[in-house]
Structure formats: structure tokens, C-alpha cells
Amino acid sequence: MSRYSEICNAVEAEHLSVMGGLHENAETLILLGPGTEFWAHIGLSPEMQDGQRDPIDRWSKRIITGFAEDLDATPFFPFGGPPHQPFMTWAIATGRAWQSPVGMLVHDESGMFVSYRGALKFNEIIDLPNSPDSSPCASCDDRPCVSACPVGALSDAYFYKLDDCHSFLETPGGRHCMTGGCLARRACPVSQAFGRDPAQSALHMEYFHPK
């Protein structure tokens, strides 16, 4: 079994996926994100049932730190800090994530539902699969993400009107976004094939727009 396959098998046991990797000097960085049936799996965890704050972050830290110990790696997380780790930069450097027409990241498999739970750095060069030649947006003529936002907060390429978004989420019309997730992300054709549980998106929206 290759080293890369070993890593994939280990993280998939906890319903995480390898979302990309990159080489830096003589090291390899592997990014991890939610995989198939992630939400159902994490719902059974003690962190999701103890009523304490930040259950997904606490679960991620426990599980990914365990991977690091088992696989001889160093864990990094997109939460906590300072220092804050450059996950956006890393994601684009993998060749599997790009800036979408509305500025948010888009991933080759998860679309605009892309998220990262952590990363593992290995003090070795690990052979990585080839990355796609281009972003899925390059062949998406309709670009539904651009027109999906009800208030046009994402209608201008690469310019996100944050205040307009938060104001709309305070209205009755914003409930659809709060309970099912950002309409722009949901409109992405790649996102639609990813099958993310709406309850997971709803929890993320609660963090983005707390009551």
C-alpha cells in the first residue's frame, strides 16, 4: 500500500476525505475535509452530544490529532490561533480549489460546499495524484452562483457585500438560507452532486450569523 493510500484509508474511516495536497521543500501537506456521510457520523460523537460549544472543532482536533500521532505527522487546524494557518492559500496551492466567480472557494469534488477540518504535515515527499487541469467554473457557462443570492450580495464578481447578506438573514426571507445554507453555494452544480446534509449547512450558518 502506498503512503498516500494509507493516509486516505485512515481518514476515510472517520468519514473525512483528502481534499488535496502539496509539497513544500521536503515536506508534504495533506488537507482534510468532510467526506461521505460525515454529518451522520459526527452526530454520534461525544462532542455533538455533550451540549458544549464548538462541537465540530473539538471533534476535528481530537480525531486529526489522533491521525497525526498514528501517521507520524504534525496537525494543523483552520480554527484557534493566533497564529492562524493559511488554509485558503494552501487550498489553492493544491490545484484542487479555485476562487469562484463570486469569490468563495470552489473544489473539484465538493464544489462551493468545500470546507477544511484540518491538515497533516509529513516530513517526507509523498506521491500525490494529479490535480485537475482547470476549475469546474471554466466549463460552467450558466454560473448560477452569481444570480442565486436573493439580495445580490454576490452579484458582482469577487466582491462580497457582507452587510447586505447579514441584513437579509435577519428577514423572514433569510430563513431559507439559514436553514439550508447559502443559496450561492447550493446553486453550484458541483455542490449539488456532493450531497451535503442541510443540517450541517444550517449549523455553519449559525456560526456565520449568530442570533
Biotite code that builds the C-alpha atoms (Angstrom):
import biotite.structure as struc

atoms = struc.array([
    struc.Atom([0.000, 0.000, 0.000], chain_id="A", res_id=1, res_name="MET", atom_name="CA", element="C"),
    struc.Atom([1.324, 3.454, -0.893], chain_id="A", res_id=2, res_name="SER", atom_name="CA", element="C"),
    struc.Atom([1.792, 6.108, 1.776], chain_id="A", res_id=3, res_name="ARG", atom_name="CA", element="C"),
    struc.Atom([-0.938, 8.206, 0.156], chain_id="A", res_id=4, res_name="TYR", atom_name="CA", element="C"),
    struc.Atom([-3.381, 5.264, 0.199], chain_id="A", res_id=5, res_name="SER", atom_name="CA", element="C"),
    struc.Atom([-2.538, 4.658, 3.858], chain_id="A", res_id=6, res_name="GLU", atom_name="CA", element="C"),
    struc.Atom([-3.467, 8.243, 4.697], chain_id="A", res_id=7, res_name="ILE", atom_name="CA", element="C"),
    struc.Atom([-6.684, 8.096, 2.667], chain_id="A", res_id=8, res_name="CYS", atom_name="CA", element="C"),
    struc.Atom([-7.784, 4.863, 4.313], chain_id="A", res_id=9, res_name="ASN", atom_name="CA", element="C"),
    struc.Atom([-7.093, 6.230, 7.786], chain_id="A", res_id=10, res_name="ALA", atom_name="CA", element="C"),
    struc.Atom([-9.077, 9.442, 7.379], chain_id="A", res_id=11, res_name="VAL", atom_name="CA", element="C"),
    struc.Atom([-11.933, 7.825, 5.472], chain_id="A", res_id=12, res_name="GLU", atom_name="CA", element="C"),
    struc.Atom([-12.563, 5.606, 8.497], chain_id="A", res_id=13, res_name="ALA", atom_name="CA", element="C"),
    struc.Atom([-13.759, 8.800, 10.230], chain_id="A", res_id=14, res_name="GLU", atom_name="CA", element="C"),
    struc.Atom([-15.675, 9.978, 7.126], chain_id="A", res_id=15, res_name="HIS", atom_name="CA", element="C"),
    struc.Atom([-13.116, 12.626, 6.246], chain_id="A", res_id=16, res_name="LEU", atom_name="CA", element="C"),
    struc.Atom([-11.590, 12.992, 2.777], chain_id="A", res_id=17, res_name="SER", atom_name="CA", element="C"),
    struc.Atom([-8.233, 14.087, 1.459], chain_id="A", res_id=18, res_name="VAL", atom_name="CA", element="C"),
    struc.Atom([-9.132, 17.413, -0.183], chain_id="A", res_id=19, res_name="MET", atom_name="CA", element="C"),
    struc.Atom([-5.744, 17.924, -1.787], chain_id="A", res_id=20, res_name="GLY", atom_name="CA", element="C"),
    struc.Atom([-2.068, 18.018, -1.021], chain_id="A", res_id=21, res_name="GLY", atom_name="CA", element="C"),
    struc.Atom([1.050, 19.996, -1.806], chain_id="A", res_id=22, res_name="LEU", atom_name="CA", element="C"),
    struc.Atom([4.790, 19.776, -1.420], chain_id="A", res_id=23, res_name="HIS", atom_name="CA", element="C"),
    struc.Atom([6.748, 22.401, 0.484], chain_id="A", res_id=24, res_name="GLU", atom_name="CA", element="C"),
    struc.Atom([10.514, 21.951, 0.481], chain_id="A", res_id=25, res_name="ASN", atom_name="CA", element="C"),
    struc.Atom([10.993, 18.313, 1.535], chain_id="A", res_id=26, res_name="ALA", atom_name="CA", element="C"),
    struc.Atom([7.601, 18.040, 3.235], chain_id="A", res_id=27, res_name="GLU", atom_name="CA", element="C"),
    struc.Atom([4.048, 17.129, 2.207], chain_id="A", res_id=28, res_name="THR", atom_name="CA", element="C"),
    struc.Atom([0.918, 18.870, 3.458], chain_id="A", res_id=29, res_name="LEU", atom_name="CA", element="C"),
    struc.Atom([-2.404, 16.999, 3.211], chain_id="A", res_id=30, res_name="ILE", atom_name="CA", element="C"),
    struc.Atom([-5.685, 18.912, 3.642], chain_id="A", res_id=31, res_name="LEU", atom_name="CA", element="C"),
    struc.Atom([-8.671, 17.130, 5.173], chain_id="A", res_id=32, res_name="LEU", atom_name="CA", element="C"),
    struc.Atom([-12.376, 17.912, 4.874], chain_id="A", res_id=33, res_name="GLY", atom_name="CA", element="C"),
    struc.Atom([-15.794, 16.307, 5.360], chain_id="A", res_id=34, res_name="PRO", atom_name="CA", element="C"),
    struc.Atom([-16.414, 13.222, 3.259], chain_id="A", res_id=35, res_name="GLY", atom_name="CA", element="C"),
    struc.Atom([-19.321, 10.900, 2.557], chain_id="A", res_id=36, res_name="THR", atom_name="CA", element="C"),
    struc.Atom([-21.854, 10.616, 5.405], chain_id="A", res_id=37, res_name="GLU", atom_name="CA", element="C"),
    struc.Atom([-19.729, 12.924, 7.558], chain_id="A", res_id=38, res_name="PHE", atom_name="CA", element="C"),
    struc.Atom([-22.708, 14.563, 9.242], chain_id="A", res_id=39, res_name="TRP", atom_name="CA", element="C"),
    struc.Atom([-24.385, 11.315, 10.263], chain_id="A", res_id=40, res_name="ALA", atom_name="CA", element="C"),
    struc.Atom([-21.065, 10.007, 11.564], chain_id="A", res_id=41, res_name="HIS", atom_name="CA", element="C"),
    struc.Atom([-20.114, 13.042, 13.628], chain_id="A", res_id=42, res_name="ILE", atom_name="CA", element="C"),
    struc.Atom([-23.634, 13.223, 15.052], chain_id="A", res_id=43, res_name="GLY", atom_name="CA", element="C"),
    struc.Atom([-22.851, 10.122, 17.100], chain_id="A", res_id=44, res_name="LEU", atom_name="CA", element="C"),
    struc.Atom([-19.707, 11.629, 18.618], chain_id="A", res_id=45, res_name="SER", atom_name="CA", element="C"),
    struc.Atom([-19.479, 12.724, 22.267], chain_id="A", res_id=46, res_name="PRO", atom_name="CA", element="C"),
    struc.Atom([-18.680, 16.264, 21.163], chain_id="A", res_id=47, res_name="GLU", atom_name="CA", element="C"),
    struc.Atom([-22.005, 16.580, 19.339], chain_id="A", res_id=48, res_name="MET", atom_name="CA", element="C"),
    struc.Atom([-23.957, 15.249, 22.298], chain_id="A", res_id=49, res_name="GLN", atom_name="CA", element="C"),
    struc.Atom([-22.362, 16.968, 25.306], chain_id="A", res_id=50, res_name="ASP", atom_name="CA", element="C"),
    struc.Atom([-24.042, 20.353, 24.776], chain_id="A", res_id=51, res_name="GLY", atom_name="CA", element="C"),
    struc.Atom([-20.766, 22.270, 24.850], chain_id="A", res_id=52, res_name="GLN", atom_name="CA", element="C"),
    struc.Atom([-19.613, 24.914, 22.363], chain_id="A", res_id=53, res_name="ARG", atom_name="CA", element="C"),
    struc.Atom([-17.803, 24.258, 19.083], chain_id="A", res_id=54, res_name="ASP", atom_name="CA", element="C"),
    struc.Atom([-18.513, 20.519, 18.789], chain_id="A", res_id=55, res_name="PRO", atom_name="CA", element="C"),
    struc.Atom([-17.177, 20.147, 15.221], chain_id="A", res_id=56, res_name="ILE", atom_name="CA", element="C"),
    struc.Atom([-13.932, 21.946, 16.029], chain_id="A", res_id=57, res_name="ASP", atom_name="CA", element="C"),
    struc.Atom([-13.435, 19.859, 19.169], chain_id="A", res_id=58, res_name="ARG", atom_name="CA", element="C"),
    struc.Atom([-14.141, 16.646, 17.258], chain_id="A", res_id=59, res_name="TRP", atom_name="CA", element="C"),
    struc.Atom([-11.772, 17.691, 14.480], chain_id="A", res_id=60, res_name="SER", atom_name="CA", element="C"),
    struc.Atom([-8.970, 18.441, 16.915], chain_id="A", res_id=61, res_name="LYS", atom_name="CA", element="C"),
    struc.Atom([-9.362, 15.102, 18.684], chain_id="A", res_id=62, res_name="ARG", atom_name="CA", element="C"),
    struc.Atom([-9.621, 13.000, 15.543], chain_id="A", res_id=63, res_name="ILE", atom_name="CA", element="C"),
    struc.Atom([-6.975, 14.731, 13.425], chain_id="A", res_id=64, res_name="ILE", atom_name="CA", element="C"),
    struc.Atom([-4.515, 14.878, 16.316], chain_id="A", res_id=65, res_name="THR", atom_name="CA", element="C"),
    struc.Atom([-5.030, 11.124, 16.589], chain_id="A", res_id=66, res_name="GLY", atom_name="CA", element="C"),
    struc.Atom([-4.249, 10.730, 12.883], chain_id="A", res_id=67, res_name="PHE", atom_name="CA", element="C"),
    struc.Atom([-1.075, 12.748, 13.353], chain_id="A", res_id=68, res_name="ALA", atom_name="CA", element="C"),
    struc.Atom([0.085, 10.501, 16.175], chain_id="A", res_id=69, res_name="GLU", atom_name="CA", element="C"),
    struc.Atom([-0.668, 7.322, 14.231], chain_id="A", res_id=70, res_name="ASP", atom_name="CA", element="C"),
    struc.Atom([0.778, 8.525, 10.913], chain_id="A", res_id=71, res_name="LEU", atom_name="CA", element="C"),
    struc.Atom([3.814, 10.416, 12.238], chain_id="A", res_id=72, res_name="ASP", atom_name="CA", element="C"),
    struc.Atom([2.643, 13.850, 11.139], chain_id="A", res_id=73, res_name="ALA", atom_name="CA", element="C"),
    struc.Atom([2.049, 17.329, 12.567], chain_id="A", res_id=74, res_name="THR", atom_name="CA", element="C"),
    struc.Atom([-1.587, 18.521, 12.761], chain_id="A", res_id=75, res_name="PRO", atom_name="CA", element="C"),
    struc.Atom([-2.826, 21.991, 11.801], chain_id="A", res_id=76, res_name="PHE", atom_name="CA", element="C"),
    struc.Atom([-6.306, 23.464, 12.107], chain_id="A", res_id=77, res_name="PHE", atom_name="CA", element="C"),
    struc.Atom([-8.280, 26.306, 10.456], chain_id="A", res_id=78, res_name="PRO", atom_name="CA", element="C"),
    struc.Atom([-9.569, 27.449, 13.864], chain_id="A", res_id=79, res_name="PHE", atom_name="CA", element="C"),
    struc.Atom([-7.898, 28.635, 17.050], chain_id="A", res_id=80, res_name="GLY", atom_name="CA", element="C"),
    struc.Atom([-4.863, 30.855, 16.993], chain_id="A", res_id=81, res_name="GLY", atom_name="CA", element="C"),
    struc.Atom([-3.171, 33.139, 16.614], chain_id="A", res_id=82, res_name="PRO", atom_name="CA", element="C"),
    struc.Atom([-1.158, 32.142, 14.767], chain_id="A", res_id=83, res_name="PRO", atom_name="CA", element="C"),
    struc.Atom([-3.749, 31.477, 12.062], chain_id="A", res_id=84, res_name="HIS", atom_name="CA", element="C"),
    struc.Atom([-2.814, 28.902, 9.462], chain_id="A", res_id=85, res_name="GLN", atom_name="CA", element="C"),
    struc.Atom([-3.073, 29.887, 5.747], chain_id="A", res_id=86, res_name="PRO", atom_name="CA", element="C"),
    struc.Atom([-5.678, 27.292, 4.742], chain_id="A", res_id=87, res_name="PHE", atom_name="CA", element="C"),
    struc.Atom([-7.004, 29.384, 1.836], chain_id="A", res_id=88, res_name="MET", atom_name="CA", element="C"),
    struc.Atom([-3.503, 29.699, 0.386], chain_id="A", res_id=89, res_name="THR", atom_name="CA", element="C"),
    struc.Atom([-2.834, 26.009, 0.931], chain_id="A", res_id=90, res_name="TRP", atom_name="CA", element="C"),
    struc.Atom([-6.164, 25.047, -0.661], chain_id="A", res_id=91, res_name="ALA", atom_name="CA", element="C"),
    struc.Atom([-5.436, 26.942, -3.878], chain_id="A", res_id=92, res_name="ILE", atom_name="CA", element="C"),
    struc.Atom([-1.868, 25.620, -3.936], chain_id="A", res_id=93, res_name="ALA", atom_name="CA", element="C"),
    struc.Atom([-3.167, 22.027, -4.059], chain_id="A", res_id=94, res_name="THR", atom_name="CA", element="C"),
    struc.Atom([-4.557, 22.627, -7.547], chain_id="A", res_id=95, res_name="GLY", atom_name="CA", element="C"),
    struc.Atom([-7.921, 21.269, -6.435], chain_id="A", res_id=96, res_name="ARG", atom_name="CA", element="C"),
    struc.Atom([-9.549, 24.513, -5.230], chain_id="A", res_id=97, res_name="ALA", atom_name="CA", element="C"),
    struc.Atom([-10.018, 27.828, -7.012], chain_id="A", res_id=98, res_name="TRP", atom_name="CA", element="C"),
    struc.Atom([-11.669, 31.192, -6.498], chain_id="A", res_id=99, res_name="GLN", atom_name="CA", element="C"),
    struc.Atom([-15.225, 31.014, -7.844], chain_id="A", res_id=100, res_name="SER", atom_name="CA", element="C"),
    struc.Atom([-16.947, 33.837, -9.795], chain_id="A", res_id=101, res_name="PRO", atom_name="CA", element="C"),
    struc.Atom([-18.411, 35.100, -6.501], chain_id="A", res_id=102, res_name="VAL", atom_name="CA", element="C"),
    struc.Atom([-15.124, 34.945, -4.643], chain_id="A", res_id=103, res_name="GLY", atom_name="CA", element="C"),
    struc.Atom([-15.724, 31.886, -2.472], chain_id="A", res_id=104, res_name="MET", atom_name="CA", element="C"),
    struc.Atom([-13.593, 28.810, -2.995], chain_id="A", res_id=105, res_name="LEU", atom_name="CA", element="C"),
    struc.Atom([-14.820, 26.038, -5.271], chain_id="A", res_id=106, res_name="VAL", atom_name="CA", element="C"),
    struc.Atom([-13.408, 22.500, -5.049], chain_id="A", res_id=107, res_name="HIS", atom_name="CA", element="C"),
    struc.Atom([-13.222, 19.867, -7.762], chain_id="A", res_id=108, res_name="ASP", atom_name="CA", element="C"),
    struc.Atom([-15.337, 17.370, -5.767], chain_id="A", res_id=109, res_name="GLU", atom_name="CA", element="C"),
    struc.Atom([-17.304, 19.337, -3.164], chain_id="A", res_id=110, res_name="SER", atom_name="CA", element="C"),
    struc.Atom([-17.893, 22.475, -5.206], chain_id="A", res_id=111, res_name="GLY", atom_name="CA", element="C"),
    struc.Atom([-18.721, 25.522, -3.110], chain_id="A", res_id=112, res_name="MET", atom_name="CA", element="C"),
    struc.Atom([-19.518, 23.292, -0.151], chain_id="A", res_id=113, res_name="PHE", atom_name="CA", element="C"),
    struc.Atom([-15.763, 22.957, 0.307], chain_id="A", res_id=114, res_name="VAL", atom_name="CA", element="C"),
    struc.Atom([-14.550, 23.159, 3.894], chain_id="A", res_id=115, res_name="SER", atom_name="CA", element="C"),
    struc.Atom([-11.448, 22.056, 5.718], chain_id="A", res_id=116, res_name="TYR", atom_name="CA", element="C"),
    struc.Atom([-11.301, 20.424, 9.108], chain_id="A", res_id=117, res_name="ARG", atom_name="CA", element="C"),
    struc.Atom([-7.533, 20.279, 9.399], chain_id="A", res_id=118, res_name="GLY", atom_name="CA", element="C"),
    struc.Atom([-4.259, 19.375, 7.761], chain_id="A", res_id=119, res_name="ALA", atom_name="CA", element="C"),
    struc.Atom([-1.406, 16.931, 8.290], chain_id="A", res_id=120, res_name="LEU", atom_name="CA", element="C"),
    struc.Atom([2.205, 17.813, 7.536], chain_id="A", res_id=121, res_name="LYS", atom_name="CA", element="C"),
    struc.Atom([4.631, 14.978, 6.842], chain_id="A", res_id=122, res_name="PHE", atom_name="CA", element="C"),
    struc.Atom([8.415, 15.285, 6.891], chain_id="A", res_id=123, res_name="ASN", atom_name="CA", element="C"),
    struc.Atom([8.677, 13.385, 3.623], chain_id="A", res_id=124, res_name="GLU", atom_name="CA", element="C"),
    struc.Atom([7.695, 13.699, -0.014], chain_id="A", res_id=125, res_name="ILE", atom_name="CA", element="C"),
    struc.Atom([4.531, 11.687, -0.621], chain_id="A", res_id=126, res_name="ILE", atom_name="CA", element="C"),
    struc.Atom([3.443, 10.953, -4.183], chain_id="A", res_id=127, res_name="ASP", atom_name="CA", element="C"),
    struc.Atom([0.162, 12.779, -4.852], chain_id="A", res_id=128, res_name="LEU", atom_name="CA", element="C"),
    struc.Atom([-2.430, 12.178, -7.597], chain_id="A", res_id=129, res_name="PRO", atom_name="CA", element="C"),
    struc.Atom([-2.504, 14.610, -10.493], chain_id="A", res_id=130, res_name="ASN", atom_name="CA", element="C"),
    struc.Atom([-4.729, 17.637, -9.981], chain_id="A", res_id=131, res_name="SER", atom_name="CA", element="C"),
    struc.Atom([-7.457, 18.664, -12.468], chain_id="A", res_id=132, res_name="PRO", atom_name="CA", element="C"),
    struc.Atom([-6.384, 20.810, -15.393], chain_id="A", res_id=133, res_name="ASP", atom_name="CA", element="C"),
    struc.Atom([-8.812, 23.612, -14.553], chain_id="A", res_id=134, res_name="SER", atom_name="CA", element="C"),
    struc.Atom([-11.544, 24.816, -12.240], chain_id="A", res_id=135, res_name="SER", atom_name="CA", element="C"),
    struc.Atom([-15.060, 23.408, -12.745], chain_id="A", res_id=136, res_name="PRO", atom_name="CA", element="C"),
    struc.Atom([-16.128, 27.040, -13.225], chain_id="A", res_id=137, res_name="CYS", atom_name="CA", element="C"),
    struc.Atom([-14.233, 27.114, -16.522], chain_id="A", res_id=138, res_name="ALA", atom_name="CA", element="C"),
    struc.Atom([-16.850, 24.848, -18.119], chain_id="A", res_id=139, res_name="SER", atom_name="CA", element="C"),
    struc.Atom([-19.865, 26.257, -16.225], chain_id="A", res_id=140, res_name="CYS", atom_name="CA", element="C"),
    struc.Atom([-21.497, 28.604, -18.723], chain_id="A", res_id=141, res_name="ASP", atom_name="CA", element="C"),
    struc.Atom([-24.602, 29.449, -16.678], chain_id="A", res_id=142, res_name="ASP", atom_name="CA", element="C"),
    struc.Atom([-22.738, 30.366, -13.476], chain_id="A", res_id=143, res_name="ARG", atom_name="CA", element="C"),
    struc.Atom([-25.836, 30.016, -11.265], chain_id="A", res_id=144, res_name="PRO", atom_name="CA", element="C"),
    struc.Atom([-23.842, 31.023, -8.178], chain_id="A", res_id=145, res_name="CYS", atom_name="CA", element="C"),
    struc.Atom([-23.717, 34.605, -9.461], chain_id="A", res_id=146, res_name="VAL", atom_name="CA", element="C"),
    struc.Atom([-27.508, 35.050, -9.693], chain_id="A", res_id=147, res_name="SER", atom_name="CA", element="C"),
    struc.Atom([-28.611, 32.826, -6.794], chain_id="A", res_id=148, res_name="ALA", atom_name="CA", element="C"),
    struc.Atom([-28.335, 35.346, -3.961], chain_id="A", res_id=149, res_name="CYS", atom_name="CA", element="C"),
    struc.Atom([-31.786, 36.935, -3.293], chain_id="A", res_id=150, res_name="PRO", atom_name="CA", element="C"),
    struc.Atom([-30.285, 40.340, -2.436], chain_id="A", res_id=151, res_name="VAL", atom_name="CA", element="C"),
    struc.Atom([-27.443, 40.387, -4.921], chain_id="A", res_id=152, res_name="GLY", atom_name="CA", element="C"),
    struc.Atom([-24.803, 40.274, -2.208], chain_id="A", res_id=153, res_name="ALA", atom_name="CA", element="C"),
    struc.Atom([-22.771, 38.061, -4.516], chain_id="A", res_id=154, res_name="LEU", atom_name="CA", element="C"),
    struc.Atom([-23.812, 39.514, -7.864], chain_id="A", res_id=155, res_name="SER", atom_name="CA", element="C"),
    struc.Atom([-20.541, 41.357, -8.527], chain_id="A", res_id=156, res_name="ASP", atom_name="CA", element="C"),
    struc.Atom([-17.613, 39.118, -9.369], chain_id="A", res_id=157, res_name="ALA", atom_name="CA", element="C"),
    struc.Atom([-15.162, 38.755, -6.483], chain_id="A", res_id=158, res_name="TYR", atom_name="CA", element="C"),
    struc.Atom([-16.970, 41.343, -4.364], chain_id="A", res_id=159, res_name="PHE", atom_name="CA", element="C"),
    struc.Atom([-18.952, 40.113, -1.379], chain_id="A", res_id=160, res_name="TYR", atom_name="CA", element="C"),
    struc.Atom([-21.442, 42.555, 0.162], chain_id="A", res_id=161, res_name="LYS", atom_name="CA", element="C"),
    struc.Atom([-21.245, 41.210, 3.694], chain_id="A", res_id=162, res_name="LEU", atom_name="CA", element="C"),
    struc.Atom([-23.547, 43.798, 5.290], chain_id="A", res_id=163, res_name="ASP", atom_name="CA", element="C"),
    struc.Atom([-26.287, 43.155, 2.716], chain_id="A", res_id=164, res_name="ASP", atom_name="CA", element="C"),
    struc.Atom([-26.056, 39.431, 3.372], chain_id="A", res_id=165, res_name="CYS", atom_name="CA", element="C"),
    struc.Atom([-26.346, 39.773, 7.154], chain_id="A", res_id=166, res_name="HIS", atom_name="CA", element="C"),
    struc.Atom([-29.239, 42.226, 6.829], chain_id="A", res_id=167, res_name="SER", atom_name="CA", element="C"),
    struc.Atom([-31.171, 39.822, 4.614], chain_id="A", res_id=168, res_name="PHE", atom_name="CA", element="C"),
    struc.Atom([-30.599, 36.930, 7.016], chain_id="A", res_id=169, res_name="LEU", atom_name="CA", element="C"),
    struc.Atom([-32.485, 38.949, 9.646], chain_id="A", res_id=170, res_name="GLU", atom_name="CA", element="C"),
    struc.Atom([-35.629, 38.946, 7.465], chain_id="A", res_id=171, res_name="THR", atom_name="CA", element="C"),
    struc.Atom([-38.216, 36.167, 7.020], chain_id="A", res_id=172, res_name="PRO", atom_name="CA", element="C"),
    struc.Atom([-36.823, 35.545, 3.533], chain_id="A", res_id=173, res_name="GLY", atom_name="CA", element="C"),
    struc.Atom([-33.445, 34.797, 5.025], chain_id="A", res_id=174, res_name="GLY", atom_name="CA", element="C"),
    struc.Atom([-34.755, 31.763, 6.894], chain_id="A", res_id=175, res_name="ARG", atom_name="CA", element="C"),
    struc.Atom([-34.326, 29.660, 3.758], chain_id="A", res_id=176, res_name="HIS", atom_name="CA", element="C"),
    struc.Atom([-30.618, 30.477, 3.761], chain_id="A", res_id=177, res_name="CYS", atom_name="CA", element="C"),
    struc.Atom([-30.255, 29.945, 7.498], chain_id="A", res_id=178, res_name="MET", atom_name="CA", element="C"),
    struc.Atom([-31.858, 26.508, 7.482], chain_id="A", res_id=179, res_name="THR", atom_name="CA", element="C"),
    struc.Atom([-30.404, 25.148, 4.252], chain_id="A", res_id=180, res_name="GLY", atom_name="CA", element="C"),
    struc.Atom([-27.233, 27.098, 3.652], chain_id="A", res_id=181, res_name="GLY", atom_name="CA", element="C"),
    struc.Atom([-26.062, 29.863, 1.343], chain_id="A", res_id=182, res_name="CYS", atom_name="CA", element="C"),
    struc.Atom([-28.058, 29.806, -1.895], chain_id="A", res_id=183, res_name="LEU", atom_name="CA", element="C"),
    struc.Atom([-24.987, 30.627, -3.992], chain_id="A", res_id=184, res_name="ALA", atom_name="CA", element="C"),
    struc.Atom([-23.143, 27.625, -2.603], chain_id="A", res_id=185, res_name="ARG", atom_name="CA", element="C"),
    struc.Atom([-26.193, 25.426, -3.118], chain_id="A", res_id=186, res_name="ARG", atom_name="CA", element="C"),
    struc.Atom([-26.602, 26.609, -6.720], chain_id="A", res_id=187, res_name="ALA", atom_name="CA", element="C"),
    struc.Atom([-23.156, 25.380, -7.755], chain_id="A", res_id=188, res_name="CYS", atom_name="CA", element="C"),
    struc.Atom([-23.629, 22.259, -9.941], chain_id="A", res_id=189, res_name="PRO", atom_name="CA", element="C"),
    struc.Atom([-20.694, 20.524, -8.273], chain_id="A", res_id=190, res_name="VAL", atom_name="CA", element="C"),
    struc.Atom([-22.127, 21.292, -4.831], chain_id="A", res_id=191, res_name="SER", atom_name="CA", element="C"),
    struc.Atom([-25.449, 19.741, -5.838], chain_id="A", res_id=192, res_name="GLN", atom_name="CA", element="C"),
    struc.Atom([-23.718, 16.459, -6.620], chain_id="A", res_id=193, res_name="ALA", atom_name="CA", element="C"),
    struc.Atom([-21.831, 16.459, -3.310], chain_id="A", res_id=194, res_name="PHE", atom_name="CA", element="C"),
    struc.Atom([-24.845, 15.676, -1.154], chain_id="A", res_id=195, res_name="GLY", atom_name="CA", element="C"),
    struc.Atom([-24.148, 17.754, 1.927], chain_id="A", res_id=196, res_name="ARG", atom_name="CA", element="C"),
    struc.Atom([-26.731, 17.388, 4.710], chain_id="A", res_id=197, res_name="ASP", atom_name="CA", element="C"),
    struc.Atom([-28.725, 20.643, 5.082], chain_id="A", res_id=198, res_name="PRO", atom_name="CA", element="C"),
    struc.Atom([-28.385, 20.366, 8.872], chain_id="A", res_id=199, res_name="ALA", atom_name="CA", element="C"),
    struc.Atom([-24.628, 20.718, 8.507], chain_id="A", res_id=200, res_name="GLN", atom_name="CA", element="C"),
    struc.Atom([-25.066, 23.871, 6.430], chain_id="A", res_id=201, res_name="SER", atom_name="CA", element="C"),
    struc.Atom([-27.551, 25.216, 8.982], chain_id="A", res_id=202, res_name="ALA", atom_name="CA", element="C"),
    struc.Atom([-25.007, 24.841, 11.778], chain_id="A", res_id=203, res_name="LEU", atom_name="CA", element="C"),
    struc.Atom([-22.384, 26.663, 9.734], chain_id="A", res_id=204, res_name="HIS", atom_name="CA", element="C"),
    struc.Atom([-24.871, 29.470, 9.097], chain_id="A", res_id=205, res_name="MET", atom_name="CA", element="C"),
    struc.Atom([-25.471, 29.800, 12.843], chain_id="A", res_id=206, res_name="GLU", atom_name="CA", element="C"),
    struc.Atom([-21.763, 30.454, 13.287], chain_id="A", res_id=207, res_name="TYR", atom_name="CA", element="C"),
    struc.Atom([-21.709, 32.888, 10.361], chain_id="A", res_id=208, res_name="PHE", atom_name="CA", element="C"),
    struc.Atom([-24.819, 34.752, 11.511], chain_id="A", res_id=209, res_name="HIS", atom_name="CA", element="C"),
    struc.Atom([-25.377, 34.115, 15.239], chain_id="A", res_id=210, res_name="PRO", atom_name="CA", element="C"),
    struc.Atom([-28.721, 35.062, 16.720], chain_id="A", res_id=211, res_name="LYS", atom_name="CA", element="C"),
])
